[in-house]
Amino acid sequence: MPSRRDFFSRIQDGLMGAALATLFAEDLGAKPGLYDLSPKKPHHAPKAKAVIQLFQNGGPSQVDLFDHKPALAKHAGQPPSRDLAAEVRAVRETGGLMPSPYKFSRNGQSGLEISEMLPNIAKAADDICVIRSMFTTHLAHEAALFLMHGGRILPTRPSLGAWITYGLGSENRNLPAYVVMDDPKGLPVNLIQNWQPGWLPAVYQGTRVRAEGSPILNLHAKDEYPAGIVDMSRSLLHRMDAAHRDRHPGNVELEARIANYELAARMQLAATDALDISKESDATKEAYGINDERTASYGKRCLMARRLVERGVRLIQIYIEGQIWDNHNKIRAGLEYACGKTDKPSAALVRDLKERGLLDDTLVVWGGEFGRLPIAQDPGENAGRDHGPSGFSIWMAGGGLKRGVAYGSTDEIGYRAAENRVSVHDFHATVLHLLGLNHRNLVFEREGRNERITDEFPARVLADIIA
């Protein structure tokens, strides 16, 4: 039998592109991979089947969005306490306590207090659960992002999405189980490490999907060939893959590479359909803000996420450009931009999922790696807020959660999580629980020990917010 190198050296470029994937048919005799994306049985009955994470890089300011603190106005300009001052990185740029310039109002039957900066999310108040007592352990973006996504401040850990995919597999063999949609204006901090598999098999890494141009690069061949020739090339490569795999049993990277080639072939039809929002009604496009330059990019990705969930994709993460919530100065302009870009599409996603009966078993998560401090940075007309890891807010919706509730609280000025404190590991344990996975039992044996996303840290499932 000729080698793979011989085969690729003889075939024309266009056909080679088509031949990078295998047959659309099910198993044609190759041995099953050591690790694959076949559906796995959960540890217990799940409440959610899928997760859409709207990740807000940079650290949204809780006291300007979800955590109303009248005491800040009462004590405006006063110097920070010793504990608070110890958390400030740029001491010379620090001012006194700074109240929010925005009005808060109670919304819906639940009466959730939400800032005027998020009018559309406010309309969805009765469908979301706000956690106001999140805290993390590091105030640098890079380390805090590694912790939020992988459970440790180390850059080599598998992401939450990789763990979920490892634990549950995929419900649709024609689409990736784990999809990532980054912003066309730029990758987030830590780049693709946010969705890496770490030392889990590479098959569990997130698949990037673009909102502009071809959603997935090199998905289709440069030139079209008759179906018979394409099928023949795929069949030949399938047999060669099987033979090569038999000669290298247990090679995890090889298994992942072959699995990705097979998935690429099936995606040529499935992904093209799933990501084609032109099939949506004008009313739906308007609801997501696709006709508005400010919201078009984010809205398109939120709508794509809904279409992917409908087709059984397990996890979708949507990122924003760089870290637009990192408002060290000019916080008014920064929040207006970030909220203007994300508020309408985020609320439309929740509403659309609800109207289609998908919100009950789809968990939507909104939040960043930390929050902001309640004191002024660069005090004056262009004041902002420094990083605030000790207390911040996120919200979640659907997926078996109670709706229209607020959980936990920070102290009087919104600095430190006080009541019902929620760690990053608590958050991970709760997301996994809703998907039917016990965080203590979701393990991967590595170098003689059982690794898990919560590692040896204490973690609890937030039972009080589960319906």
C-alpha positions as CSV (number, residue, x, y, z in Angstrom):
1,M,0.0,0.0,0.0
2,P,1.4,3.5,-0.8
3,S,2.2,5.8,2.0
4,R,0.1,8.9,2.9
5,R,3.0,11.0,1.7
6,D,3.0,9.3,-1.7
7,F,-0.7,9.8,-2.0
8,F,-0.6,13.5,-1.3
9,S,2.4,14.0,-3.6
10,R,0.4,12.7,-6.5
11,I,-3.0,14.2,-6.1
12,Q,-4.1,17.6,-7.4
13,D,-4.4,20.4,-4.9
14,G,-8.2,20.7,-5.2
15,L,-8.9,17.1,-4.8
16,M,-6.4,16.9,-1.9
17,G,-8.4,19.5,0.0
18,A,-11.5,17.4,-0.5
19,A,-9.6,14.2,0.5
20,L,-8.6,15.6,3.9
21,A,-11.8,14.1,5.3
22,T,-13.4,10.7,5.2
23,L,-16.6,9.1,4.2
24,F,-20.0,10.5,5.4
25,A,-21.0,7.0,6.2
26,E,-20.8,5.6,9.8
27,D,-18.0,3.3,10.7
28,L,-16.6,1.4,7.7
29,G,-14.4,-1.0,9.7
30,A,-11.8,1.2,11.4
31,K,-11.2,0.6,15.0
32,P,-12.9,3.0,17.4
33,G,-10.7,5.7,18.7
34,L,-9.4,5.7,22.3
35,Y,-11.1,9.1,22.7
36,D,-14.0,10.3,20.6
37,L,-17.0,12.6,20.6
38,S,-19.6,9.8,20.8
39,P,-22.4,10.7,23.3
40,K,-21.5,9.7,26.9
41,K,-23.8,8.8,29.7
42,P,-24.0,11.6,32.4
43,H,-23.5,10.9,36.1
44,H,-27.0,11.9,36.9
45,A,-30.1,13.2,35.2
46,P,-29.2,16.5,33.6
47,K,-31.2,19.7,33.7
48,A,-29.3,21.3,30.8
49,K,-28.2,19.8,27.5
50,A,-26.1,22.7,26.2
51,V,-24.3,25.8,27.4
52,I,-23.9,29.2,25.6
53,Q,-21.3,31.3,27.4
54,L,-21.3,35.0,26.6
55,F,-17.8,35.8,27.9
56,Q,-17.2,39.4,28.8
57,N,-13.4,39.9,28.7
58,G,-12.0,42.6,30.9
59,G,-14.1,42.6,34.0
60,P,-17.5,44.3,33.8
61,S,-18.2,46.7,36.7
62,Q,-20.7,45.2,39.0
63,V,-21.5,48.4,40.8
64,D,-22.4,50.1,37.5
65,L,-24.5,47.2,36.1
66,F,-26.0,44.6,38.6
67,D,-25.0,45.5,42.1
68,H,-26.7,48.8,43.2
69,K,-24.8,50.4,46.1
70,P,-26.4,53.6,47.4
71,A,-23.7,53.8,50.1
72,L,-21.2,54.8,47.5
73,A,-23.1,58.0,46.9
74,K,-23.3,58.6,50.7
75,H,-19.6,58.2,51.1
76,A,-18.5,59.5,47.7
77,G,-14.9,60.7,47.7
78,Q,-13.9,59.1,51.0
79,P,-10.6,57.3,51.0
80,P,-10.7,53.5,50.7
81,S,-10.2,51.2,53.7
82,R,-6.9,49.6,54.3
83,D,-8.1,46.3,52.9
84,L,-9.5,47.9,49.8
85,A,-6.4,50.0,49.3
86,A,-4.2,46.9,49.5
87,E,-5.9,45.5,46.4
88,V,-5.1,48.6,44.3
89,R,-2.3,48.1,41.8
90,A,-1.8,51.7,40.7
91,V,-1.7,53.5,44.1
92,R,-0.8,56.9,42.7
93,E,-3.8,56.9,40.4
94,T,-6.3,56.0,43.1
95,G,-9.0,58.3,44.3
96,G,-11.9,57.9,46.8
97,L,-15.1,55.9,46.7
98,M,-16.9,56.6,43.4
99,P,-20.7,56.1,43.1
100,S,-22.1,54.9,39.9
101,P,-23.3,57.6,37.6
102,Y,-26.2,55.4,36.3
103,K,-29.7,54.9,37.6
104,F,-30.9,51.5,38.8
105,S,-34.5,50.3,38.6
106,R,-36.5,47.3,39.7
107,N,-37.6,45.2,36.7
108,G,-40.3,42.6,36.0
109,Q,-42.3,40.8,38.6
110,S,-39.1,39.7,40.3
111,G,-38.0,43.3,40.9
112,L,-34.4,42.6,40.0
113,E,-32.3,45.8,40.2
114,I,-30.4,46.4,37.0
115,S,-28.7,49.5,35.6
116,E,-30.1,51.7,32.9
117,M,-27.0,50.7,30.9
118,L,-28.6,47.3,30.2
119,P,-32.2,48.1,29.2
120,N,-32.7,45.0,27.2
121,I,-31.3,42.6,29.8
122,A,-33.5,44.4,32.3
123,K,-36.6,43.3,30.2
124,A,-35.4,39.7,30.7
125,A,-35.1,40.1,34.5
126,D,-37.7,37.4,35.2
127,D,-35.7,34.9,33.2
128,I,-32.3,35.4,34.6
129,C,-30.5,34.5,37.8
130,V,-27.9,37.1,39.0
131,I,-25.1,36.0,41.2
132,R,-23.7,39.0,43.0
133,S,-21.2,37.3,45.2
134,M,-18.6,35.9,42.8
135,F,-15.0,36.2,43.8
136,T,-11.7,35.1,42.3
137,T,-8.1,34.9,43.6
138,H,-6.0,36.9,41.1
139,L,-6.3,40.4,39.8
140,A,-4.3,40.1,36.6
141,H,-6.3,39.4,33.4
142,E,-4.1,36.5,32.2
143,A,-4.1,34.5,35.4
144,A,-7.8,35.3,36.2
145,L,-8.8,34.1,32.7
146,F,-6.9,30.8,33.1
147,L,-8.6,30.3,36.5
148,M,-12.1,31.1,35.1
149,H,-11.7,28.8,32.1
150,G,-9.5,26.1,33.5
151,G,-9.8,26.1,37.2
152,R,-6.1,27.1,37.9
153,I,-4.0,30.2,37.2
154,L,-1.7,27.9,35.1
155,P,-1.7,28.2,31.3
156,T,-1.7,24.5,30.5
157,R,-5.0,23.3,32.0
158,P,-7.9,22.1,30.0
159,S,-10.8,24.6,29.6
160,L,-14.2,24.0,31.0
161,G,-15.5,23.4,27.5
162,A,-12.9,20.7,26.9
163,W,-13.9,19.0,30.2
164,I,-17.6,19.1,29.2
165,T,-16.9,17.7,25.8
166,Y,-14.7,15.0,27.4
167,G,-17.5,14.1,29.8
168,L,-20.5,14.1,27.6
169,G,-19.4,13.9,23.9
170,S,-21.5,15.3,21.2
171,E,-25.2,14.9,20.2
172,N,-24.5,15.7,16.6
173,R,-21.7,13.8,14.8
174,N,-21.8,16.3,11.9
175,L,-20.9,19.4,13.9
176,P,-18.2,20.1,16.6
177,A,-19.3,19.5,20.1
178,Y,-17.5,22.7,21.3
179,V,-17.7,25.8,19.2
180,V,-15.9,29.1,19.9
181,M,-16.8,32.4,18.1
182,D,-14.3,35.1,18.8
183,D,-14.7,38.7,17.7
184,P,-13.6,39.7,14.2
185,K,-11.9,42.8,15.7
186,G,-9.4,40.7,17.6
187,L,-8.8,37.7,19.8
188,P,-9.3,37.9,23.6
189,V,-6.4,38.0,26.1
190,N,-4.7,34.6,26.3
191,L,-5.7,34.0,22.7
192,I,-6.7,30.5,21.8
193,Q,-5.6,29.2,25.2
194,N,-9.0,30.2,26.5
195,W,-10.5,27.1,24.7
196,Q,-7.5,24.7,24.8
197,P,-7.7,21.0,25.7
198,G,-4.6,21.2,27.8
199,W,-3.4,17.7,28.5
200,L,-6.8,16.3,27.5
201,P,-6.8,14.6,24.1
202,A,-6.8,17.2,21.3
203,V,-10.2,16.1,20.0
204,Y,-11.8,18.0,22.9
205,Q,-10.5,21.4,21.9
206,G,-12.9,24.2,20.9
207,T,-13.5,24.7,17.1
208,R,-13.2,28.4,16.0
209,V,-16.1,29.7,13.9
210,R,-15.9,33.1,12.3
211,A,-18.7,35.6,12.1
212,E,-17.4,37.2,8.9
213,G,-16.3,35.5,5.7
214,S,-16.1,31.7,5.6
215,P,-17.2,30.6,9.1
216,I,-14.7,27.7,9.1
217,L,-11.5,28.1,7.1
218,N,-10.6,25.5,4.4
219,L,-13.8,23.7,5.0
220,H,-14.4,23.3,1.2
221,A,-12.0,22.4,-1.5
222,K,-10.6,25.1,-3.8
223,D,-12.1,23.4,-6.9
224,E,-15.2,21.4,-7.2
225,Y,-15.0,17.8,-8.5
226,P,-17.7,15.3,-9.4
227,A,-19.3,13.6,-6.4
228,G,-18.0,10.2,-7.5
229,I,-14.4,11.3,-7.5
230,V,-14.8,13.0,-4.1
231,D,-16.4,9.9,-2.6
232,M,-13.6,7.7,-4.1
233,S,-10.9,9.9,-2.6
234,R,-12.5,9.9,0.8
235,S,-12.9,6.1,0.7
236,L,-9.3,5.7,-0.2
237,L,-8.1,8.0,2.6
238,H,-10.4,6.3,5.0
239,R,-8.8,2.9,4.3
240,M,-5.3,4.5,4.6
241,D,-6.2,6.2,7.9
242,A,-7.4,2.9,9.3
243,A,-4.2,1.1,8.2
244,H,-2.0,3.8,9.6
245,R,-4.0,3.8,12.9
246,D,-3.6,0.1,13.2
247,R,0.2,0.5,12.9
248,H,0.2,3.1,15.7
249,P,-2.3,1.9,18.3
250,G,-3.0,4.2,21.3
251,N,-1.6,7.3,19.6
252,V,-4.0,10.0,21.0
253,E,-2.8,12.8,18.7
254,L,-3.2,10.6,15.7
255,E,-6.7,9.6,16.8
256,A,-7.7,13.2,17.2
257,R,-6.3,14.2,13.8
258,I,-8.2,11.4,12.1
259,A,-11.4,12.3,14.0
260,N,-11.1,15.9,12.9
261,Y,-10.6,14.9,9.3
262,E,-13.8,12.8,9.5
263,L,-15.7,15.6,11.2
264,A,-14.5,18.1,8.5
265,A,-16.1,16.0,5.8
266,R,-19.5,15.8,7.6
267,M,-19.3,19.5,8.4
268,Q,-19.2,20.5,4.7
269,L,-23.0,20.2,4.7
270,A,-24.0,20.5,8.3
271,A,-22.0,23.6,9.2
272,T,-22.9,25.5,6.1
273,D,-26.6,25.1,6.9
274,A,-26.2,25.7,10.7
275,L,-24.4,29.0,10.3
276,D,-26.4,30.4,7.5
277,I,-28.5,33.1,9.2
278,S,-29.9,34.3,5.8
279,K,-32.6,31.8,6.4
280,E,-33.8,33.7,9.5
281,S,-36.8,36.1,9.3
282,D,-36.3,39.8,9.1
283,A,-38.0,40.1,12.5
284,T,-35.4,37.7,14.1
285,K,-32.5,39.6,12.6
286,E,-33.9,42.9,13.9
287,A,-34.4,41.4,17.4
288,Y,-30.7,40.4,17.5
289,G,-29.5,43.8,16.2
290,I,-28.0,42.5,13.0
291,N,-29.2,45.6,11.1
292,D,-27.4,47.9,13.5
293,E,-23.7,48.5,13.0
294,R,-23.1,48.6,16.8
295,T,-24.7,45.2,17.5
296,A,-24.4,43.4,14.1
297,S,-21.3,41.4,14.9
298,Y,-22.3,40.3,18.4
299,G,-25.9,39.7,17.3
300,K,-24.9,37.5,14.4
301,R,-22.8,35.3,16.7
302,C,-25.6,35.1,19.2
303,L,-28.0,34.0,16.5
304,M,-25.5,31.5,15.2
305,A,-25.3,30.1,18.7
306,R,-29.0,29.6,18.9
307,R,-28.9,27.7,15.5
308,L,-26.1,25.5,16.7
309,V,-27.9,24.6,20.0
310,E,-30.9,23.6,17.9
311,R,-28.7,21.2,16.1
312,G,-27.2,19.5,19.2
313,V,-24.0,21.4,19.7
314,R,-23.0,21.0,23.3
315,L,-21.1,24.2,24.1
316,I,-20.8,27.6,22.4
317,Q,-18.6,30.4,23.7
318,I,-18.8,33.9,22.3
319,Y,-16.0,36.4,23.0
320,I,-15.8,40.1,22.5
321,E,-12.9,42.0,21.1
322,G,-9.8,42.2,23.3
323,Q,-11.1,43.3,26.7
324,I,-13.6,46.1,26.2
325,W,-14.8,45.9,29.8
326,D,-11.4,46.8,31.2
327,N,-12.3,50.4,32.0
328,H,-9.4,51.8,34.0
329,N,-10.4,55.3,32.8
330,K,-13.2,56.9,30.8
331,I,-15.5,54.4,32.2
332,R,-18.6,56.1,30.9
333,A,-17.4,55.9,27.3
334,G,-16.2,52.3,27.9
335,L,-19.4,51.1,29.4
336,E,-21.5,52.8,26.7
337,Y,-19.5,51.0,24.0
338,A,-19.5,47.6,25.7
339,C,-23.1,47.7,26.8
340,G,-24.2,49.1,23.4
341,K,-22.5,46.2,21.6
342,T,-23.7,43.3,23.8
343,D,-27.0,44.2,25.6
344,K,-29.5,43.8,22.9
345,P,-28.1,40.6,21.3
346,S,-27.7,39.0,24.7
347,A,-31.3,39.7,25.7
348,A,-32.5,38.6,22.3
349,L,-30.8,35.3,22.7
350,V,-32.5,34.6,26.0
351,R,-35.9,35.6,24.6
352,D,-35.5,33.6,21.4
353,L,-34.4,30.5,23.3
354,K,-37.5,30.9,25.5
355,E,-39.9,31.4,22.7
356,R,-38.6,28.3,20.9
357,G,-38.8,26.1,24.0
358,L,-35.0,25.8,24.2
359,L,-34.3,27.8,27.4
360,D,-35.4,25.1,29.7
361,D,-32.5,22.9,28.8
362,T,-30.0,25.5,27.5
363,L,-27.8,27.3,30.1
364,V,-26.8,30.8,29.1
365,V,-23.9,32.3,31.1
366,W,-22.9,36.0,31.1
367,G,-19.8,37.3,32.9
368,G,-16.1,38.1,32.9
369,E,-13.0,37.0,34.8
370,F,-13.5,39.6,37.6
371,G,-15.2,42.9,38.3
372,R,-14.1,46.5,39.2
373,L,-13.3,48.3,42.4
374,P,-15.8,50.8,43.9
375,I,-13.1,53.5,44.0
376,A,-12.0,55.9,41.3
377,Q,-8.9,55.3,39.2
378,D,-7.4,58.3,37.5
379,P,-9.8,60.5,39.4
380,G,-11.4,63.4,37.6
381,E,-13.5,63.8,34.5
382,N,-12.0,60.7,32.9
383,A,-12.2,58.4,36.0
384,G,-12.4,54.7,35.7
385,R,-12.1,51.6,38.0
386,D,-9.3,49.2,38.6
387,H,-9.6,45.4,38.7
388,G,-11.9,44.0,41.4
389,P,-11.4,40.3,42.0
390,S,-12.9,40.1,45.5
391,G,-16.5,40.6,44.5
392,F,-18.3,40.7,41.2
393,S,-21.5,39.8,39.4
394,I,-22.5,37.3,36.6
395,W,-25.9,36.2,35.4
396,M,-27.2,32.9,34.1
397,A,-30.4,31.9,32.6
398,G,-32.3,28.7,31.8
399,G,-30.8,25.2,32.1
400,G,-32.7,24.2,35.2
401,L,-32.0,27.4,37.2
402,K,-34.5,29.5,39.2
403,R,-35.5,32.6,37.3
404,G,-35.9,36.2,38.4
405,V,-33.6,35.7,41.5
406,A,-30.5,37.3,42.9
407,Y,-28.1,35.2,44.8
408,G,-25.5,36.4,47.3
409,S,-24.3,39.9,47.9
410,T,-21.2,42.0,48.3
411,D,-20.5,44.4,51.2
412,E,-22.0,47.8,51.6
413,I,-19.8,49.4,48.9
414,G,-19.7,46.5,46.4
415,Y,-16.0,45.6,47.1
416,R,-16.0,42.1,48.6
417,A,-18.3,39.1,48.3
418,A,-20.0,38.8,51.7
419,E,-23.1,36.6,51.8
420,N,-23.2,33.2,50.0
421,R,-19.8,33.7,48.5
422,V,-19.3,31.9,45.2
423,S,-15.8,30.8,44.0
424,V,-14.8,30.0,40.5
425,H,-14.8,26.4,41.5
426,D,-18.3,26.6,42.8
427,F,-19.3,28.1,39.5
428,H,-17.6,25.2,37.6
429,A,-19.2,22.6,39.8
430,T,-22.7,24.1,39.3
431,V,-22.4,24.2,35.5
432,L,-21.2,20.6,35.4
433,H,-24.0,19.6,37.8
434,L,-26.7,21.1,35.6
435,L,-25.2,19.1,32.6
436,G,-25.5,15.9,34.6
437,L,-21.8,15.7,35.7
438,N,-20.4,15.4,39.2
439,H,-17.2,17.5,39.3
440,R,-15.6,15.0,41.7
441,N,-16.2,12.1,39.3
442,L,-15.2,13.9,36.1
443,V,-11.6,12.9,36.2
444,F,-8.7,12.2,33.7
445,E,-5.8,10.0,34.8
446,R,-2.5,11.8,34.2
447,E,0.9,10.9,35.6
448,G,-0.6,8.6,38.2
449,R,-3.3,11.0,39.6
450,N,-6.9,11.8,38.8
451,E,-7.1,15.3,37.5
452,R,-10.3,17.3,37.6
453,I,-11.3,20.9,36.8
454,T,-12.0,21.7,40.5
455,D,-8.7,19.8,41.3
456,E,-8.3,19.6,45.1
457,F,-10.0,22.9,45.8
458,P,-13.3,22.8,47.8
459,A,-16.3,23.3,45.5
460,R,-20.0,23.2,46.0
461,V,-23.0,23.1,43.8
462,L,-25.2,26.1,44.2
463,A,-28.3,24.2,45.1
464,D,-30.2,27.3,46.2
465,I,-30.4,28.6,42.6
466,I,-31.5,25.3,41.0
467,A,-35.2,25.0,40.2
